[in-house]
């Protein structure tokens, strides 16, 4: 064996493997950066979660009479459990407690044929006593989050303690709900301390009954049915496994269809055909997405059959087939995001080897997001539903356990589609650069330059990319600045999330700002019509849209609280600039400026409707979608007709200002939108129509005047 030949080949291969800085960055730089960031983020999240739990006050509903000594002992002993009498109980059951007709259930053990099931640190009772009315009622209260747990004081408690026998209490909780399980842990600890105190008092006395050792008979019953507990166990692992398999399914096709074609020199042949780059990325994306979805779907079917077999063996209903179908539907936006992201990253590589390095680092980042739902205490809420891939995992888990509301489902789908659109826009942007497709050097500045030789104009892809950036910025700014109050969040979101990205990215791309944002002096009739629409649009929406599709009262109170910026004593001169002027400037710059201009080539109807839909989705609530969508249609038509964004700014400012003034004048009282009389509604509708008819301006740009490429 010639060792010098081995050494020469070793040096050659090592030199080729580390031939450029990008490979070194991916192999060495990213791990050095990612691991500290990941560990620090996990530690901060765990620290924050522990701090939240330490300061959380759990609400415990108390059903039963007496036990004043127990409550007097517990209240000064802890300030982390709030005991409230008769919360959520129905009147007939309360009378049964007060008259002593309710009796505690008898203690039973699991039968030998069906022992308790042990999964991890959770023990599940496969054989339980028949459910009584108290358990069913307690389950309903805990499931509806009226209380974190229910403490039952069984009849005869005071008499048993007085004769130094065992007083009986029970705690009903839901182990699937983290707060409920934590409430049981704290409450059981306090009850154990009280029992020990009673026992010590009795030790010093004589002639005690046989129950003096126990002193307090405490029983904790998990009200979560066995199928919910099993669904929770599988719900934690199933989404992570499915998304990981979707990643594996998309990895190799993304490499083969991009860097693999560069190695086989077939990408050049494809570019010589009469096809556009968007058509190339569209076909390749659909192929990668289909393979990824098929991989995840096939595994979901296999998991479903496995779960069905286990459920049949245990004689329980673990996961409903409808939940599995919903999980498959939620994999659509998740696999969409993964396929588009992998396709965009893989095409940046010069060959398959580089693609493996790039996608290895990308896969690691995706896995970090996918693993977040496995952390204890992480649930789907208003913040986690805005984190890509994490939100889909948590929503699948929530659907499997049946513990999710419609607003969170809606917000998760909106943000997932926004992230998926962002990833697809990135892939389209990468495929629009022929030097990347041909294996040339990467030019990061080229992503912000316009294509072609003519004057640059906003394109649909660029406009939707900026919209996706605005969606992500809005949610993350709100998350980071939550401790500073609504006023700071509003200003940072409007200027940092909407205005600056729109103007800044357009300037970097050297788009003509006057044409892009419709910065034209409006006709006097358009100004008059805009003022008329701005003063009456809110009344029209309240009298028609909100009258026919009224939102819940809790949502209306939340909106009024937001319009007052969390304070009943805010000055009107501070409220109007924040609620009226700022959104009119920033939101119109994004939607009726860049977004409408970018979608203009698709025609008047499509661009106005899509812009209005994006405008409604950005407000992040299913209850605000319809009214904001209708308002977006009015604003889009105004700009299209008048050719001036100043008209939509006038309408937006007057509309918000009038609503804010009405809420401010109510001085903290709830405003009833259903009280708008029909006479005022019809009058406002007539005035809004006249205002729209007054709009005047040059004709919209024809499709022939719009360049084919930008």
C-alpha positions, 0 to 999 in steps of 0.5 A: 500500500502506497501511503503517499498516494493515500495522503495525496488523495486525502489532501485532495478530497479534504481541499475540495470538501473545504474549498470555499467559505460557504462550506466552512460557514455551514459546517463550522460557523452555523453549529457554533452559532446555532447551539448556543442560541438554541440552548440559551433560548431553551433556558430562557423559555424554561426560566420564563415558564418557571417564573410564570408558574411561580406567580400563577394563582390557580382558581379552585372551585369549592363545592360543599358546605362547612370546612371553615377551619380548612379554609382559614388554615389554607388562605394564609398558608399560600397566595397561589391558590384562590378558593371560590365557593360554588363556581360553575355548579348548577343549582340542583347539584348545589341543593343536593350538596347543601341538603347532604344528599350527595355521597362520596363514591366508593374506592375501587381498584382496577381489575386484574384483567385491565390494569392501569396503563403506564406511559412515561410518568403518567398512570392511566386507569383503564378500569374506573367506577361509573361516573356520577353527576359530581364528576361529570359536572366537575369535568365540565367546569374544568374543561371550560376553564371556569376553574383549574380544579374543583375541591369537593367537601363531602357532607359530614366533613365538619362533623367527622373532624369534630369527632376526630375522625376522617373528613372526606374531600376530593379534588377533580382535575384534568391532567391533559390541561397543564394548569389543572394538573399543576393546581392539583399538585399545589392543592394536594400539597396544602391538603397534605400539610393540613392533614399533618397538622391535624394528626399532630394535634390529635397525637397529644390527646387520648382515647381517639377514634381509629381514624385519627392517623389518617385525619383527612381522607384526600382523594384526587380524581383525574377527570380527563377520560382515558381516551383524552389522556391517551390522545394527549400522549399521542398528540405530543409525539404525533405532530413532531413525528409527522413533520419530521417525516415530511422534512425527510420526504422533501429533502432528497427531492429538493436536492435532486430537482435543483442541485442534482439537475445542475450536476446532470447539466439538465437545468440548462436544457430546461432554461432553453425551453420556452418556459418562465422561471415562475413556471419552473419553480411552480412545477418543481415546488408542486412535485416536492410538496406532493412527495413531502405530503405523501410521505407525511400522509402515508405515515399518518395512515400507518400511525392511525392504524396503529392507534386503532389497534392499540385502542381495540386492545385496550377497549377505549376510543383513543383518537377520533378519525375526524381528528386524524383527517384534520391533522392531515389537513393541517399538514398542508401549510406545514409541508408547503412551507418546508417544500418551498424553503428546501427548494429555495435553499437547495437551488442556491447550492452549486452542486449536490454536495453543497445542497446537502450542507445547506439543507443539513443546517436548514433541517437542524433549524426546522427540527429545533422548531418542531421540538418546541412543543415537546417542552413542558407547559408549551400550549397553543395560545395567542403567541405560540400560534404565530411561530412557524411549524410550532403552531401547526404541531400544537394545533394538531395536538390540541385537535387530538385532545379536543382542547382548542377554540375557533379563534386560535385555529383561525389565527394559526391557519392565517400565520401558517399560510403567511409563512408558507407564502413567504417561503414560496416567494423566496423560492420564486425569487431565487429561481428568478436568477439564472446565475443561481440556476446555472451554478454561478456565484451567489449574489445576495444583493441580486435578490433586491434588484429588479429583473429586466432592462426596463423601468422597475415596477412592483411585482406580485411576488415582491408585494406578497413577500413584503406582506409576509414580512409584515405579518411576521414582524407584526406578531414578533414585535407584539411578542417582544414588546408585550411588557411595554403596553399597547401604545408602544406595540401599536407604534412599533408594529405600524412603523416597524412592521408596515411602513418601514418594510414597504418603503425601505424594501421598495427603495432598495429595489429602486422602485418609483415611489410615486407610481408604486404608492400612488402618490398623486394629488387627488381631484377635489371631487375625490377628496369630497367623496373620501370625506363622505365615505370616511364619516359614514363607512363605520356606521354602514358596517355596524348597521349591516355587517356586524348586525347580521354577523354579530361577534361575541360580547367578550370580543367587543369588550376586548376591542373597546379596551384596545381602542382605549389603549388599555386606559379609560382616562386617555386623552383624546388628543393622544388617542386620535393620532395613535388610532386614526392617523398612524394606521391610516399612514402605515397600513395604507402604505402597505396595502393600498400602496405596495400590495395593490400596485404589485397585484395591479397586473392581475386586473382590478377585481382580483387585485382589490379583492386579494388586497382586501383579503390580506387586509382582513387576515392581517387583523388576526381575528375571525370576528374582524375578518368580514368587516375589515374585508368589506372596508378593504374593498372600499379602500381598494376601489377608492385608490383604483378609481381616484389613482391616489392613496391620499383618498384611502388615507382620508377614509381610513383616518376618519373611519378609525377616528370616529370609532375611537371617538365613540368608544372614548366618549362612552367613558368605559361603558360598553358600546352596543353596535346592535343599537344602530337604528335602521334609519341611520344605517340606510342613511349612512349606506346612501351617503357612502354610495354617493361618496364612492360615486363622487370619486374621480380620476384618470382611468386605471392602467390597462393591462397592455401598459403593464410590462410582462416582467419586472 
